[in-house]
């Protein structure tokens, strides 16, 4: 008993659908023709329809489409066999169970058409069932993949946070900031030069802390100003004996990059390079070429000690921050030649530096002008929009087309009469209009109200019925009569 109830529960929508379809067909044919079949005939007819529907959807199509190689050649004969069995069964059993006398050529055509129509619906059900199962499987796979991505991203995010915090701690010695301000106030009374040096150092510290804490990009010009400050401070240390050239192109100044990249490279030069040799000047060149931002730093290596290994940590710092900011688009390359000359080359595509000012203007200037307005272009746009609308709602058009063909066919075959298309068009326009008004306006309006939604829905449905009846019995006949008069005049 429990298994039977569970079967009904799992397939309740199938039972509801068949009950609604059977009631609709019996009512539509009966009320239009004024004739109703006996219970035995209706029972045989719909049992056979249901058997054909599920046999085709659950047995024939899966066997052919999933296993047979020449499926296109095999499927049509099987459909012909199904139709033959269907028609032959009705032809044999109808006279037996009810002395049915109406079996003639016209009736055979009608039941054959009904069989083909049922097979079409059954094929649609099979495709829907297969699509649903594939969607469920794909959703499960996508959910599992998404969960794996989340787990991996969580791990990576925590690792990035910890690594980035460590890297920022290396760059930002916060504890010196207040001390520098104190020393500046004390030293300026004795040495203006030393005070200025402390002021510049304090400014650099403030820049470092403010920019990295906000995690914002800075213009290359801001970064270059801090590089100039760093060079100034180191020149003071070495009595202006440092041999270093700084050059940059105007195109690079307005580009936006993550902070402290250039500053860290220059700091490494002062820490580990020999910058006092007039014959081998250090150089820093910042420029743009081939839509790529470049930083080139070249210097002679100093005396190699155990501290030289820290050179790598500074470069690793820059590499890590570039990767976090630009993924794999940014590239940092290092090279040591035979003359102990060390060079670093950083490249970043300009397209990654989204806050660029100069280059955005250039790109906008290089864009093709929009096509001028013309009636031809306007008509073309309207046509494209119409095709896009049809493509977007193709299943609606297919569904309504199939429904209208089915309804007109079954009523015409049941009554033996076929009215002109002019009689059907106004009816279906009204049906389609009320269908979408109810689905897209009435139901959202009713269920959007937190209170009294049941009462509001009933009142709106009553209003819809009144409007529908008025239109069906007054407006549509008037329109049909008007067009008939127009046709007679012309």
N, C-alpha and C positions, 0 to 999 in steps of 0.2 A: 504493500500500500504506500509505504514511504517513497519507494522508487518511482511509483506512478505520479505521486504529487511532485516529486523533485523534477520529473520529466516535464510536467505541465509548467512548473515554475521556470525552468530553464528555457522553454520554448513558448512562453506566454505571448510574445509579440507575434509569433507565427499564427497562433490560434486567433488572436485578435484580428490580425490582417486578413485571414481567410474568412472569418465571420463577417467583417465589414465588406469585403469584396463580394461574397455570395449574396449578402443582403442588398448590396447596391445593384448587382446584375439582375437579380430577381425583380427588384423594385423598378429598375429602369425599363427593362423589357416588358414587365407585366403592366405597369401603368401606361406605358406608351401604346402597347398593342392591345391592351385590355384582356390578355390571356395569360394564365399562369399554368406552368407545368405541374403534374402530379408530384407527390412527395417521392414516389419510387423513381421517376425519371430524373428529378433534381438530385436525388441521392446518388444514383448511378453516375450522372453527369459530373458532379463535383468530386466524387471519390476518384473517378478516372482522371480528372484534371489534376488533383493533388498528387496522385501516383505518378503521372507524367511529369509534373513539375519537379518533384524531388528525385525521380529516377534520372532525369536528364541532368540535374544540377549536381547530384551526389554520386552518381555511378558512371554515366556515359562520358560527360566532359572530363572528370578527373582521370578516367581510364585512358581516354584518347590523348588529352593534352599533356599529361604527365609522363606517359610511357611510350606511346606509339611514335615512331619516327616520322612516317608520312601522314601526319595528323590532318593536313589540309585535304588529302585525298580520301582519308578514312571517315572524317566527320560527316560530310554530306550524305553518304549512303546510310550511315547510322540514323541520321535525322529522318531520312525517308522511311526507314524501317519503323521508327517510332511513330511517325504519322500514319503509316499503314496499319500498325497494330491498334492505334487509337481509333481510327475511323472504322476498322473492321470490328472492333469490340462493340462500339455503339451500334453499328449496322446489324450485328447479330443479337445483342442483348435487348435493345429497345423494343422490338416487336414481342419478345418473349415475356418481359416483365409488365408491359402495359398495353399490349395490342396497338403499338404505335404505328399509325398509318401514314405518317408524313415523311417517310424516308423516300426522297427522290433526289434527282441530280442537284437541285438547288440546295437541298439540305446537306448533301455530302460536301458541296463546296463550302457551305457555312461552317461545318464542323472541322473541315480541313484547315480553313483559315483560322479557326479558333485554336487548333492544335499548333499551327506555326506560331501564332501569337503567344501561346503559353510557353513554347520552347524559347522564344525570344526573351520573355520575362525570366524564365528559368536560367538562361545564359547570363542575364544581368545579375541575378542572385548569386550565381557561381562566381562571377567576376568580383562582385561586392564582397562575398565571403572570403575569396582568396586575397583580395586587397586588404581586407580587415585583418586577416591573420598575418599577412606580411607586415602590415603597419604595427601590429602588436609585437611581432618579433623584432622589428627594427627599433621600436621604442624601447624594448627591453635591452637590446644591444646598445642603443644610444645612452640609455640610463646608466648601464654598467660602465660604458666608456666615460660618461660624464662624471660618474662617481670616482673613477680612477683618476681623471684629470683633476678633480677637486682635491682628492687626497694628495696627488703629486704637487699641485699648486700650493696647497697649504704648507707642505713640507718646504717647497722652494721659497714660499713667501717668508716663512719663519727664518729660513737660512739667509735669505737676502736681507731681511731686517737686521739680523745679528751681524752679518758681514758689513752691511752698510753703516750700521752704528759704529762698528769698529773702525771702518775707513774714515768716517767723519770725525771720530775721536782723534785719529792720527792727524787730521788736517786742522782741526779746530781746538787749539789749547785755550779753553775758556778762562782758565784760572789766571792767565796772564793779562787779561784785558783791563781789569780794574787796577792791577798793579802798574801797568804802563801809564794810565791816566795819573796815578799818584806820583810816579817818578817824573812825568812831564812837568807837573806843577813845581816840583822841587828843583829840577835841573835847569829850567829855562832862565833862572836867575843867574846861573853861572856860565852856561854855554848855549847860545841860540842854535848852533848847529846840532848839538846833541838833542836839544829839545825838539827840533824839527824832525830829527830821525825818529824819536819816540812817537811824535805825532803821526808820522807816516806809518810807522809800525802799528800803532793803535788803529789807524784807518784801515789798514790791511786786515787786521784781526776782526774788526767790526764787519768789514765786507765779507770775510770768510764765514763768520757766524751767521750773519743775517741771510745771506744767499742760500747757504746749504740747509739752514733750518726751515726756510720756506720752500725749499726744493723747487725753486723757480729757475728758469733759464735767464741768462744775462746776455747782453750784447757783447760782441767781440771787442768793441771799443772799451767797455767797462773792464773787461779782463786785461786788455792791453795797458790800461792805466795802472792797474795793480802790478803788472809786470814791470812797468817803468819805475814804480815805487820800489819794487824789490831790487832792481838794478841800481837805483840810487843808493839804497841802504848798503848794498854790498860794495859799491864804489867807495863809500865812506870807510868801510872796514879796511879796504886795501889801498887807500890813498889814491883813488882813481887810476889804478894800474891795470884794472881788468880790461881785457880786449874782447869786446862783445858788440855785435851789430844787431840791431832790431829793425826789421822792415816789414811792411804790411801794405796790402792793396786797399784802395778805398771801397771796392766792392764787398770786402769782407767785414767792414766795420759794423754794418747794421744787422748782420746775421746773429741769430740767437743760439747759444750753446749752453750746455750745463756748466756751472761754475767750477773754477779751480783746475780745469784740465791744463790750460796753457801755463797757469801759475805753478802747478806741480812739476811740469816738465822743466821750466826754467829753474825752479828751486833745486832740482836734481843736478842740473848743470853746475850750479854754484857749490853743491855739496861734494860732488865726485869728479868734477872736471878740472883741468888745468887751464885757467882762463888768463894767465899772466904772460903767455908766450906771444909776442907781437907777430911772429911768423905764422901762427896758426890761430887766428881769431875764431872765437865762437860766434855762431850766427843763429838767429831766430827769424824765420820767414813765415808770414801768415798771408795766404792769398787764396784766390778762387780761380779754378781752371776747369773747363769741361764740365760745368755744373757740379763741381765737387769742391768742398772746402778743404784746404790743406794747412797743416802745421808742420814745418820742418825745423828741427833743432839739431845743430851739429857742434860738437866740441871735442877737444883733445882730452883723453882720459888722464886723470891724475895718477898718483902713485897707488897701485893696487894694494889694498889692505883688507883686513877682515870686514871693515865697514863698507867696502865696495859692494858686498852682497846686498846691502840695504838699497842699493840702486834699483835692484829688481823689485823690491817691495813697493817703491814709488811708482814704477812703471805698471806693476800689477794693480796698484790702486787705480791708475788712470784706465787701464784696460777693463777692469771690473765695472767702473762707473760708466764707461762708454757702452759696454754691453747691456747694462741695466737700462740705460736711457734709449739706445738706438738698436738694440738686439744685435744682429750680425751685420747691420749696414755699415757701422763704423769699423775702421781697421787701423791698428797700430803696428808698425814694423820697426824693428831695431836692427842695426848693422854696425859691426866693428871691422874696420879695414886693417891692413897690415901696418899702417902708421899710427896705430892706437887712436884713431879718430872714431868717435862714437856718434852715430846719427839716429834720430828718431823721426819717423814720418807718420803723421796721423791724417787720415782721410775720412770725411763724412759727406755723403751726398747732400747737396743743397736742399733736395726735396724733403729730407728729414728735419731740416731746420725750419719748421713750419712758421715760426714767428719772424721770418725774414721780411724786411721792409723793402729794401732795394730790389730784390729779385722778384718779389710778388708784383711790383710795379712793372718790371720788365716782362714778366710772363703775361700780365694783363695787356701790355702794349703789343705783345706778339700774337695775341689771340685773333682769330679770324672774326671779322664783324658779323653780327647777326644778320640773317637774311631779311631783306626788306619785306614789308607787308605787301601782299597782293591778293586779289580775290582767288587766284589759282592756289596759292599757298593756304589760304583760309579753307577752301574746299577740300584740299588734300588733308589738312589737319582734322577736319570734321570727319572725313572718310576713315582716317586712321583711328580716331576716337571711337567711331561706330564699330569698326572691326575689333578694336581692343575690348569694347563692351561686350560684343557677342562672344569673343573668345573667353572672357572672364566668366560669363554666365552661360556657357555652352550647355551645361547639364540642365539648366532650367529650360532652355529652348528645346533640348532633346526630350526632356520629361513631358513638357506640355504638348509637344508634337505627338509623342507616342500616346499620351492620354486622349488627345482629341481624335486621333485615328482609331483608337480602340473604342471610344464611346460612340463615335459616329458609325463605325463599322458594326458594332454589336446591336445598336438600335435599328440600323437600316436592315441588317440581316434578320433581326427578330421580327420586324414589321413588314419586310419586303418592300419598303419604300425608302427612297433617298431624296431628301430635300436639297435644294440648291445651296451652294456655299454661302450665298447672301443671307440665308436664314440662320446659319451657324455662327458667322463672324461676330455679330453684335453680342450674342449670348456668351461666347468665349472671351470676348474683350471684357465684358462685365464680370465674368467668373474670375479671370486673371486679376483684374483690378481689385476685387474684393478679397481675393486670396492674399495679395501682398499688403493691402491696407490692414487686414486683420493681423497678419504675422508681424509686420514691421512698425505698425502704429498703435493698434488697439491693445494687443497683448503687452508690449513694453509700457504703454501708458497705464494699464491696469495693474500690472505686477510691479511697477515702479513706485506704487503707493504703499507705504508700510501698513496703513490701516484701511479696512473696508475694501480690500482688493476684490473679494468675492462679489460683493454687491455692485461695485463699479464695473466689474467684468460682465456680470449679467445685464446691467443696464446698457452697456455698450453693445453687447451682442444683440439685444432687442432692437436697439437703434439701427444696427447694421442690417438686421432682417427687414425692418420697415423700409429702409432706404433701398435695399435690394429688390423687394417686392414692388415698390413704386417704380423703380427703373425698369424692371423686367416687364411689368404690365402696362406701363404708360409711356416711358421715355423710349424704350427700344421699339415698340410697335410704331410710334410716331416717326422715328428715324427711318425705319424700314419703309413705311408708307411714303415718307417724303422722297426718298431716293427712287422708289417705284414711280412716283409722279414725275420726277425729273427725267427718268429714263423714257417714260411715255412721251414727254414733251419733245425730247431730242430724237 
